[in-house]
Amino acid sequence: MGINIGRQDWKAAMHWALKAAEADPAEKYWRYLNAADFASRDGNREAAIRYAALVVDSDIAANARFGPSFAWLQDDPAWQQLMHKVAGIREAARQAKIKASLVFRDEQKMREAETAAFMASLAEARSAQDLYRKIRQGRPVHQYPKGRHFVYAWAKLADTLEFPYLVQLPPGFDGTN
């Protein structure tokens, strides 16, 4: 497939992309994207849209990129409809990521509030020695819920500079492995 690209034999490149799709079903939609790109470079509107439509109707649609070689199709109503569908799929994927992170964001806001309250309590220190004692002993102890996948810790950047952070772990993460 790569040999044909240098010679700009787009018909042959498209043919080999389709052969690769047949040979490896797990990668077929990526090969269809290659075929759509090659058809577009060859000026074959119908084939470019046909193979792009297969990609858009697959599970890779949110990650597929339709690059500059498709720019000449922007005025085609069928192409516009496909790109509108891709935009909808990408937005749905973005919303799913946001929804999955809401638990993390709520946890993070709660930890930030605890830390802010601790920082505010430091202003009540009457002396430098009292302030030092509060900093060393009084930082908030955070426990994360066992049902969620978070780790809360303190990062130490220097002898006197520490800050809290919260890490979201993937489901099923086992730190012992």
C-alpha positions as a Markdown table, in Angstrom:
| # | Residue | x | y | z |
|---|---|---|---|---|
| 1 | Met | 0.0 | 0.0 | 0.0 |
| 2 | Gly | 2.8 | 2.5 | 0.9 |
| 3 | Ile | 4.6 | 1.8 | -2.4 |
| 4 | Asn | 1.7 | 3.2 | -4.4 |
| 5 | Ile | 1.5 | 6.4 | -2.4 |
| 6 | Gly | 4.8 | 7.7 | -3.6 |
| 7 | Arg | 3.8 | 7.2 | -7.2 |
| 8 | Gln | 0.4 | 8.6 | -6.5 |
| 9 | Asp | -1.3 | 5.6 | -8.0 |
| 10 | Trp | -4.4 | 6.2 | -5.9 |
| 11 | Lys | -6.5 | 3.5 | -7.6 |
| 12 | Ala | -4.0 | 0.9 | -6.8 |
| 13 | Ala | -3.5 | 2.2 | -3.2 |
| 14 | Met | -7.3 | 2.1 | -2.7 |
| 15 | His | -7.3 | -1.5 | -4.1 |
| 16 | Trp | -4.6 | -2.6 | -1.6 |
| 17 | Ala | -6.3 | -0.8 | 1.3 |
| 18 | Leu | -9.5 | -2.8 | 0.5 |
| 19 | Lys | -7.5 | -6.0 | 0.3 |
| 20 | Ala | -5.9 | -5.2 | 3.7 |
| 21 | Ala | -9.4 | -4.7 | 5.1 |
| 22 | Glu | -10.4 | -8.2 | 3.9 |
| 23 | Ala | -7.2 | -9.7 | 5.4 |
| 24 | Asp | -7.6 | -8.1 | 8.8 |
| 25 | Pro | -11.2 | -7.7 | 9.9 |
| 26 | Ala | -10.2 | -6.1 | 13.2 |
| 27 | Glu | -8.6 | -3.2 | 11.3 |
| 28 | Lys | -11.0 | -3.1 | 8.4 |
| 29 | Tyr | -12.6 | 0.3 | 9.2 |
| 30 | Trp | -9.2 | 1.9 | 9.4 |
| 31 | Arg | -8.4 | 0.5 | 6.0 |
| 32 | Tyr | -11.8 | 1.8 | 4.8 |
| 33 | Leu | -10.6 | 5.2 | 6.0 |
| 34 | Asn | -7.4 | 4.7 | 4.0 |
| 35 | Ala | -9.5 | 3.7 | 1.0 |
| 36 | Ala | -11.7 | 6.8 | 1.4 |
| 37 | Asp | -8.6 | 9.0 | 1.6 |
| 38 | Phe | -7.0 | 7.4 | -1.5 |
| 39 | Ala | -10.3 | 7.7 | -3.4 |
| 40 | Ser | -10.5 | 11.4 | -2.4 |
| 41 | Arg | -7.0 | 12.0 | -3.6 |
| 42 | Asp | -7.9 | 10.3 | -6.9 |
| 43 | Gly | -10.9 | 12.6 | -7.3 |
| 44 | Asn | -13.4 | 9.8 | -7.0 |
| 45 | Arg | -16.3 | 11.4 | -5.1 |
| 46 | Glu | -18.6 | 8.4 | -5.0 |
| 47 | Ala | -15.9 | 6.0 | -3.6 |
| 48 | Ala | -14.6 | 8.5 | -1.1 |
| 49 | Ile | -18.1 | 9.1 | 0.3 |
| 50 | Arg | -19.0 | 5.4 | 0.2 |
| 51 | Tyr | -15.9 | 4.3 | 2.2 |
| 52 | Ala | -16.1 | 7.3 | 4.5 |
| 53 | Ala | -19.8 | 6.4 | 5.3 |
| 54 | Leu | -18.6 | 2.9 | 6.3 |
| 55 | Val | -16.1 | 4.5 | 8.7 |
| 56 | Val | -18.7 | 6.9 | 10.1 |
| 57 | Asp | -21.1 | 4.0 | 10.8 |
| 58 | Ser | -18.4 | 2.1 | 12.7 |
| 59 | Asp | -17.0 | 2.2 | 16.2 |
| 60 | Ile | -13.9 | 4.2 | 15.1 |
| 61 | Ala | -16.0 | 7.2 | 13.9 |
| 62 | Ala | -15.1 | 9.4 | 16.9 |
| 63 | Asn | -11.4 | 8.8 | 16.4 |
| 64 | Ala | -11.3 | 8.9 | 12.6 |
| 65 | Arg | -9.7 | 12.0 | 11.1 |
| 66 | Phe | -10.8 | 13.3 | 7.7 |
| 67 | Gly | -7.8 | 15.3 | 6.6 |
| 68 | Pro | -7.1 | 18.0 | 4.0 |
| 69 | Ser | -7.4 | 15.5 | 1.1 |
| 70 | Phe | -11.2 | 15.6 | 1.7 |
| 71 | Ala | -11.4 | 19.5 | 1.6 |
| 72 | Trp | -12.7 | 19.5 | -2.0 |
| 73 | Leu | -15.8 | 17.5 | -0.8 |
| 74 | Gln | -16.9 | 20.2 | 1.6 |
| 75 | Asp | -19.6 | 21.5 | -0.7 |
| 76 | Asp | -21.1 | 18.1 | -1.4 |
| 77 | Pro | -24.4 | 17.6 | 0.6 |
| 78 | Ala | -23.7 | 13.9 | 1.2 |
| 79 | Trp | -20.3 | 14.8 | 2.6 |
| 80 | Gln | -21.8 | 17.6 | 4.8 |
| 81 | Gln | -24.3 | 15.1 | 6.2 |
| 82 | Leu | -21.5 | 12.6 | 7.0 |
| 83 | Met | -19.4 | 15.3 | 8.7 |
| 84 | His | -22.5 | 16.4 | 10.7 |
| 85 | Lys | -22.9 | 12.8 | 11.8 |
| 86 | Val | -19.3 | 12.6 | 12.8 |
| 87 | Ala | -19.6 | 15.9 | 14.8 |
| 88 | Gly | -22.6 | 14.3 | 16.7 |
| 89 | Ile | -20.7 | 11.1 | 17.4 |
| 90 | Arg | -17.7 | 13.1 | 18.7 |
| 91 | Glu | -19.9 | 15.3 | 20.9 |
| 92 | Ala | -21.6 | 12.2 | 22.3 |
| 93 | Ala | -18.2 | 10.7 | 23.1 |
| 94 | Arg | -17.1 | 13.9 | 24.8 |
| 95 | Gln | -20.2 | 14.0 | 26.9 |
| 96 | Ala | -19.7 | 10.4 | 27.9 |
| 97 | Lys | -16.2 | 11.3 | 29.1 |
| 98 | Ile | -17.5 | 14.3 | 31.1 |
| 99 | Lys | -20.2 | 12.1 | 32.7 |
| 100 | Ala | -17.7 | 9.5 | 33.7 |
| 101 | Ser | -15.5 | 12.2 | 35.3 |
| 102 | Leu | -18.3 | 13.8 | 37.3 |
| 103 | Val | -17.7 | 11.5 | 40.3 |
| 104 | Phe | -14.0 | 12.5 | 40.2 |
| 105 | Arg | -14.9 | 16.2 | 40.0 |
| 106 | Asp | -17.3 | 16.0 | 43.0 |
| 107 | Glu | -14.6 | 14.3 | 45.0 |
| 108 | Gln | -12.0 | 16.8 | 43.9 |
| 109 | Lys | -14.2 | 19.7 | 44.9 |
| 110 | Met | -14.8 | 18.2 | 48.3 |
| 111 | Arg | -11.1 | 17.7 | 48.9 |
| 112 | Glu | -10.4 | 21.3 | 47.7 |
| 113 | Ala | -12.9 | 22.6 | 50.2 |
| 114 | Glu | -11.3 | 20.6 | 53.0 |
| 115 | Thr | -7.9 | 22.0 | 52.0 |
| 116 | Ala | -9.3 | 25.5 | 51.7 |
| 117 | Ala | -10.7 | 25.3 | 55.2 |
| 118 | Phe | -7.3 | 24.1 | 56.5 |
| 119 | Met | -5.6 | 26.9 | 54.8 |
| 120 | Ala | -8.1 | 29.4 | 56.3 |
| 121 | Ser | -7.4 | 27.9 | 59.8 |
| 122 | Leu | -3.7 | 28.7 | 59.4 |
| 123 | Ala | -4.6 | 32.5 | 59.5 |
| 124 | Glu | -5.7 | 32.0 | 63.1 |
| 125 | Ala | -2.1 | 31.1 | 64.2 |
| 126 | Arg | -0.9 | 33.5 | 66.9 |
| 127 | Ser | 2.9 | 33.0 | 66.3 |
| 128 | Ala | 5.3 | 31.6 | 63.8 |
| 129 | Gln | 5.8 | 28.6 | 66.1 |
| 130 | Asp | 2.1 | 28.0 | 66.3 |
| 131 | Leu | 1.8 | 28.3 | 62.5 |
| 132 | Tyr | 4.6 | 25.8 | 62.0 |
| 133 | Arg | 2.9 | 23.3 | 64.4 |
| 134 | Lys | -0.4 | 23.6 | 62.6 |
| 135 | Ile | 1.2 | 23.0 | 59.3 |
| 136 | Arg | 3.1 | 20.0 | 60.4 |
| 137 | Gln | 0.3 | 18.4 | 62.4 |
| 138 | Gly | -2.9 | 19.8 | 61.2 |
| 139 | Arg | -3.1 | 19.1 | 57.5 |
| 140 | Pro | -6.4 | 17.4 | 56.7 |
| 141 | Val | -6.5 | 13.6 | 56.7 |
| 142 | His | -8.4 | 12.5 | 53.7 |
| 143 | Gln | -10.0 | 9.1 | 53.2 |
| 144 | Tyr | -11.3 | 8.2 | 49.8 |
| 145 | Pro | -14.4 | 6.1 | 49.5 |
| 146 | Lys | -13.5 | 2.4 | 48.9 |
| 147 | Gly | -16.2 | 2.0 | 46.2 |
| 148 | Arg | -14.5 | 4.6 | 44.0 |
| 149 | His | -11.1 | 4.5 | 42.3 |
| 150 | Phe | -9.3 | 7.5 | 43.8 |
| 151 | Val | -6.0 | 7.9 | 45.6 |
| 152 | Tyr | -5.5 | 11.1 | 47.6 |
| 153 | Ala | -2.0 | 12.0 | 48.7 |
| 154 | Trp | 0.4 | 14.8 | 49.4 |
| 155 | Ala | 3.2 | 15.7 | 47.1 |
| 156 | Lys | 6.3 | 17.1 | 48.6 |
| 157 | Leu | 8.3 | 19.4 | 46.4 |
| 158 | Ala | 10.8 | 20.8 | 48.9 |
| 159 | Asp | 11.4 | 20.5 | 52.6 |
| 160 | Thr | 8.6 | 22.9 | 53.3 |
| 161 | Leu | 6.4 | 22.8 | 50.2 |
| 162 | Glu | 3.6 | 20.2 | 50.1 |
| 163 | Phe | 0.3 | 20.2 | 48.3 |
| 164 | Pro | -2.6 | 17.7 | 48.1 |
| 165 | Tyr | -3.6 | 15.9 | 44.9 |
| 166 | Leu | -6.2 | 13.4 | 43.8 |
| 167 | Val | -5.6 | 10.7 | 41.2 |
| 168 | Gln | -8.4 | 8.8 | 39.4 |
| 169 | Leu | -7.5 | 5.2 | 38.8 |
| 170 | Pro | -9.0 | 3.0 | 36.1 |
| 171 | Pro | -11.8 | 0.5 | 37.1 |
| 172 | Gly | -10.3 | -2.8 | 38.2 |
| 173 | Phe | -6.9 | -1.2 | 38.9 |
| 174 | Asp | -4.8 | -3.4 | 41.3 |
| 175 | Gly | -1.7 | -1.7 | 42.6 |
| 176 | Thr | -0.2 | -4.9 | 43.8 |
| 177 | Asn | 0.3 | -6.3 | 40.3 |
